[in-house]
Amino acid sequence: MVFRFLHSSDLHLGRRFANIAEPPDGNLRGRLMEARFAKIRALAGAAQAQGAGHVLLAGDTFDSATPSPQVLRQALIAMGEAAGVEWWLLPGNHDNLRHAEPVWDEITRDGPANVHALRDTSPVEIAPGVMLLPCPVPVRATGRDLTEGLPGIATPEGALRIGLAHGGVVDFTESGEQIPPDRDRSAGLDYLALGDWHGRLAVSARTQYSGTPEQDRFKHGVRGHCLAVTLTGAGAAPEVAEIVTGDFLWSDVALPLHEGEDAAAALEALLPATGRRDTLLRIRASGWATLAGHAALRAAAVRQAPEFALLDLVTEGLGTLHDVTDLDAIDHAGAMRLAAARLMDAAGDAALSEDDRDIAAAALNRLYVYATEAPR
């Protein structure tokens, strides 16, 4: 027996990206929302190209328990239009059974025939000799491992056993929700498709996180993936292939600077040569720069930002080197020079708290920019 399917999770359809600072005259949030919706067609196309008749979504298809009617209905229509593809939707923590009950009711009642809501733990024969063992999330925080019942679920002898669950293999909060990393072995699974972790992660050959098909945070540094999985028989190791589906790249890069370095040139040197329109780039500057270097760095970021979906320069870790030349650039005498000198002294005063020194340094940077950019 050869059975091929697609494993994906965490579409989070309807996410509004309220935490993203919208660039001037931009529509980044709208583009990010549309990119998530476009993953339905991307997954359908990948399944068709791979000869996979089934897409397993391991939770959090929707970002909330109350997606808008447009988000829900348009998603179902898009899935229904995927010829030859069966969709298996598992409730996750964001769209759990209790709080999203009307959503799952509507999918069950009015959804296309090829879209299936997995609302209980009953095994489902999704193809001859292939049993799907779902572990739907009943409430947002369960306090228990939802895969614990899998070892006791009987299936016909020789049938392929595929587990589908949403949760963490490592429980950082000690809530008791940890999925054992050997669950595939204890439950005799040929494959355990997991969701919740948005990055691609192979726990073992048979236990895998696909990650989200469209990234949504500065964490994983790659475009979204889905997994094409081929099972060749009960007990045989699965064949797993990564398929890139993401449109946007969320990239978090470090920019260490040292004394005397051209900060603006260093920033421009690390910028990607291609794909800027679909790149959200966060640059974390560290090390040391003069006041002039700080100003040049910010100016370079402002100059390059329109070429990117988002360019965010973070300078909290970048220290400031002060000297008399910087003060001369602000003013040679008078009130501004006096204020600059006092701020420079405060920024280097070990008797002050770190927060007070940071405030003084930030104020001096602002004064420098004001003085050097203002018309004389």
Secondary structure, DSSP 4 states (H G I P E B T S, - for coil): --EEEEEE----BT---TTS-PPTT--HHHHHHHHHHHHHHHHHHHHHHHT--EEEE-S-SBSSSS--HHHHHHHHHHHHTSTT-EEEE---STT-TTTTHHHHHHHHHHS-TTEEE--SS--EEEETTEEEEEE--SSS--SS-TTTTGGG----TT-EEEEEEES-SS-TT-SS-PPPTTHHHHTT-SEEEEES--S-EESSSSEEE---SS--STTS-S--EEEEEEE-STTSPPEEEEEE--S-EEEEEEEEE-TT--HHHHHHHHS-SS-GGGEEEEEEEEEEEEHHHHHHHHHHHHHHGGGSSEEEEEEEEEEEE--HHHHHHH-SSHHHHHHHHHHHHHHT-TTS-HHHHHHHHHHHHHHHHHHHHS--
